[in-house]
């Protein structure tokens, strides 16, 4: 049965094992990719937790009774609190008290809090006391609402200490400087997460697929020995490069447009499927991209795809066949996957400056950063990212044009040699 199977199987397996480019892609990259991603997420979660524990909680005491003082003392035992009195929530924002006290949320103890607590303690279980929690919406990261969670936990502990469910919480969110009553920051963050997962996944798929196409275009010419013939015809070398890139640019442009249409449809679907009891209207809250925002996001995605295509052409020039080109392009994947997967869960604005700068420096993270920035109306960040990726693309395309201008496009190879498997670029 299956005569010769063992011979063919052993032959193919040996060829794959002996190819260091394939082994690196299969073993080294995953073993590096996921530990790095784990460290980034772990560090971000730890940092967010530490910031939440060290955060200052602003308490607006509009009650002034004995029970409000007890409640404030209980809160202060768990986290540092700063108390102000007789202010409306709008006055807190107008006086910029959150920024002055380095806080992202405040609790209002309304008038009548102590009276309700006293009546509940006297036996009227139907009477509840209420505190109003206002949190600033910072983004859609998984760890962005840890501070609000800490506050909820403290109120729950107070309830267990005094009486079950004696204090109830009403949640409101501060979005772009305006108070949105009845909107839970944690719920809003969860809904926004549903939106922002689509962009990283799409960017990963589009970049990897487009780069493989571009790399295969050059590698196939080298493998089939047609590149030598092509370079001998009376055509400018740079025109050959641009011809190869232009076709993939058109594909990238169509892909970007299709992605924007699909992304817009997805956001609309999410908005219509939000349960009515959550009472969250993303359009009304101003958390849907504008037409200008969609335009900037499309440009950012297109420029990123263009830079990836040019880089793939350079990488494929060092391969002698299609399989080698595919393996070489795979080395670029970590700088695509790491920011894409990390920014699914993290809000870049809450990260430490060093990690934030690292993500901004990776060109392939710009569309993901842009997708969150356009929602918040931060067009400056998006435009800066487009300019940065454009400069990076020009540099990469210049390097590609210089490579095509010489005979190295025919002879360049990436060889693995030496006792330590040192990788060097050589020409025959």
N, C-alpha and C positions, 0 to 999 in steps of 0.2 A: 504493500500500500504506500502511495506517495513515494515512488522510487526516486532517489536523489534528494529527498527533502533535507536530510541531515547535512549533506554536503553544502547545499545552498544556504541552509540556516547558519552553519558555522562560518561560512565565508562572509555572509552579510554582517553577522555579529562582530567578527574580527575587524571588518572595515569600519564599523561604527565605533568600536572601542578604541581603535587606533587613531581615530580623528580627534585630536585634542580640542578643536573648536566646538565639536558637538558635545564632548564630555563637559567642557566648561559651562556650556549653556544649560545642560541637564542637571549638573550637580552643584557647581560653585555658585552660580547666580541665585538659584532658589535658597541655598544655604546662607547666602548673604542678604537676599531681599527680605525674607520674612523676619529674621532677627533684627534687622535695622528698623523695619516697620513696627515690630513689637516694642523696641526701645523707644521709638518716637511716641507711640500711643501711650505706653506706660509712663513715660516722663511727663507727657501732657496731662494725663489723668492725675498724676501725683501733684503736679504744679497747680492744677485747677483746684484740687482738694485743699492744698496748703493755702492758696489764696482765699478760698471760701472760709477756712477756719480762722484766718487772720483778718478777714474782712471786717469793716466797721459797719454796724447796722444803725441806720438813722431811724429814731422812733419819734413820731409826732404825737405828743400826748394832748389830745383835745378833751380829755375827761377830767383829769386832776383829782380823781378820787383815790381811796385807799387801795382798791383792787387794782387800779392801773399801776400804782407804785409797786405792788406785789408782782404784777406781771412783768414790769420793766426790770425789777431786781432778778427775777428768774431768767429773763433773757440775757441779762448782763453776766450771769454766772456761766453762760455757755459761750458768749462772744461779746466783744467790745461793742457797747452801745453809746450813742450820742443822742441826747434827748432835747427836743425843742417843743415848744408849746404854742397852742392857739394859731395854727397855720393850716390853710387848706392845701390839698395836694398840688393844686396849680401854683400856689405861692411857693411851695418847696422847689418846684421847677424854675419859677421865675427868679428866685434868689440863688439858684444854682447850688443848692445845699448838698446835693449828692456829690458833685465834683469836689466841692470844698472839703468834704469829709471822706473822700476816697471810698465812696460806697456806690453800689449798683442797684440798691433797693431800699425801700423804707416802709415802715409799718405805721399806719395811722390807728391810734386808739380813739375811737369816736366818743363824743359825749354820750353819757348814759351807760358806758361800759361797766362802771362800778355798781350802778343801780341794778343792772341786769344780773350781775354776778351775785349781789346780795339777795335778790329775790329768788334766784335759782338755789342758793344755799339755804334759804328759808323753807324750801320744799316745793316750789313751783318749777317742776322739771321741764315745763314747756318753754320757759324763758331761756334764751341763749344769749351769750355775749358775742359780739362780733368784732374782729379786727380786720382792717383792710391792708392787704399787702400789694405794693407797687414795685414791679421789677422792670429794669431796663432790658429791652430785647437787644442782645449783643450779636446774635448770629444763629446759625443752624448747626453748630457743632454739638456733638454728643455731650460734651462736658460744659457747655455754656450755661446750663441752668442748675449747676451744682449749688450755687449760692442760694437760689430759691428753695431747693430741696432741703438745705440745712435749716432754713427758717421754718419750713413746714414741720421738720422733725422736732424742733424746739417747742413749737406750739403743741404738737402731739404729746410731748413729754409733760408739758404744763397741764394738759387735760388729764393725763393719768395721775398727776400729782394732786390735782384738786378734785375733779370729777370727770367722768367720761363725757367727751363731746360738749363740755360746757362752753368752750370758746370755738367759734366757727370762723373760717377764713374766707374772705372774698378776694379773688385774684384780679389784678389789673396789670396791664403791660404798658410801658412807656416806649413808643415807637417813633423814632425820629423827632423826639422832643414833645410828643403829644401823648396824652393819657388815653388809653383805650380800655374803658371800663368793662369788666367781666371777661377779659381775655387772659387766659392762663399762660404765663411765659413758657412753662414746660410743654403744654399742648401745642403752642405755636412753634416751638423749636422742633417738635416731632413732625409737624406738618411740613415745615421747611426742609427737614431732612429728606422727606420723600421726594422733594423737588431736586435737591442737590446731588442725590445719588446718581441720577440719570446722566448728568454731564460727565463725571469721571469715567463711568463705564463706557460711554460713547466715545470719549476721547481716546481711551485705551484701545478700543476696537478699531477706530478709524486710523489712528496713527500706525498701529502694528500692521494692519492690512495694507495701507497705502505705501508704507516703507518697504514691505515685502515686494510689492509690485514694482517699485522703482529700482530696488536692488536686483530683482530678477531680470529686468530689462537690460541692464549692463552685463550681468553675469552670463546671461544666455548668449549675448553677442560674443563674449570671450570664449565660452564653452564650445560654441559652434564655429569658432574661428572666422566669424563674419565681421568682427570689429576691425580687424586689420584691413579688410577690403573697404569698409566704410570710411576709415581714416585716410585711405589713399585717394578717394574721390576729391575733386576740386571744390570742397565745401569747408567753410571755416570751422575749426574745431569747436569754438564756442557755440556756433550755430547747432552743432550736433548735440552738445550738452543741453542747450535751451530747447531743442526739439524734443529731447527725451523728457525734460522736466515739464514742458508745456502741456504735453498730453496728460501727465499725472496732475498738473495744476488744475486742468479743466475738471478732471475727476474729483479733485479735492474741493473745488468750488461747488460742484454739484452736491457733493457729500455735505459740505457746510450748509448749503441752502436747505437740503433735505433734513439735516439735523435741526436747524432752526424751526422748520415747520413742525417736525415731530415733537420738539421740545415745547413749543407753544401749545400744541394739542394736548400734551401730557399735563401741562400746568392747568389748562382749562378743565381737563378730566378730573384732576385732583380737587379743584375748587368745587365742582358740582357734586362730588361724592363725599364732601365733608358732612358728617352727621349734623343735623340741625341743632341738636342739643349743645354742640360745642360753640355755636354762634360765632364762628370765625370766618370772616369774609376777607380773603387775602387781597382782593382787588380794592375793597374799601379801605383796608389798612395800608395800602400803598406798598404792598410786598409782591407785586407782580412787575416784571420788567416793562418799561415803556418801549415805544417804537425805536427811539434812539438807543435804548439799552440793548435791544435785540440786534440792532445794526452793529454796535460796538462788539457785542459778543460774537457775531458772525465773523467780523474782521479779525478778532483775536484768534478764533479757531482756524481761520484760513491761513493766517501768517504762521501759526504753529505747525500746521500741516505742511506748509511750504518749506519751512526749515527742516522738518523731519525728512522730507523727500530729498532735499539736497544732501543731507548728512548720510542718508541711505545710499545715494549714488557714490559718495566718496568711500564708504565702507565696502561696497560691493566691488570697487575697483581693485581691492586687495585680495579678491577671491578668484580662483581659476575656474570655478563652476558654480552652478546654481545652488547646490547644497552648501558649499562653503560660504556663499553670499548670505544665504539664509541664517547660517550659524553666526556669522559676523554681525549681522544686523541685530541678532538676538542680544548682543552685548549692550545695546542701547536701551533695551527694555526696562532694566531697573530704574533708570532715571525717568521713565514714563510711568511705571507701575507704582513706585514708592510714593511720589506726591499725589497721584490720583487716588490711591487707596487710603492714604493718610488723610487727605482733605475731604474724604467722604465723611469722616467722623470728627474732624477738628475744625474749629473756627480760627483761621490764621491770625486774626486780630487779637486773640487771647494767648497766643504762643509767646514764649520768650524771644527776645530780639534776635539772638543768634540763629535759632531754628526758623524764625520768620524770614530772616535774610536769606537763609539757605533755600527755602521754598521759592522765594521770589527770584533767586538766581537761576533756578532750573527753568528753562524756556517752556517745557511741556506742562508746567503747572499753571501757566498763565490763563488758559481758558477756564480752568476750574476756579481760580481766584476771581476771574471776571464774572463767572456765572453767579457768584454770591454778591459781588460788589454791585452789579447792575440792579439787583433786587433792593439793595439798601440805598441806591442812588449815588454810589461812590464812583462817579465816572472818571475822576482823576486817576485812581488806581488802575482802571481798565486802560485808559489812554497811555499811561506810563508803561504798562505791560506790553501794549502793542508796539510802542516805539522800541522797547528793549528787544522784543522778539524780532522786529524788523532789522535792527542792527546785527543781531546774531545771525539772521538769515543771510544778510549781505556778506558777512564774513565767511560763512560756510560756502555760499555760492562762489565767492571769489576763490576760495581754496579749491573747489571743484573745477572751476574754469582753468586754474593753473595746472591742475592734474591732467586735464584733457588737452592742454596746449603742448604737452611733452609726450614722449614715447613711453613714459612710465605707466600710462593707462593700460598699456599692453603687457608690461613686464612686472608691474607691482604685485607683490604677494606678501601675505602675512604668514610668517613661518614661526613655528615653535621649535626651538632647539636649545641645546645646552642642558647641563645636568639639572638645573632648577626649572627647566621648562620656560626659560625667559622668552618673551614674545618680542619679536622685532619685525619691522617693516623692511623688506629688501626688494631689490630689483634684480632680475636675472641678467 
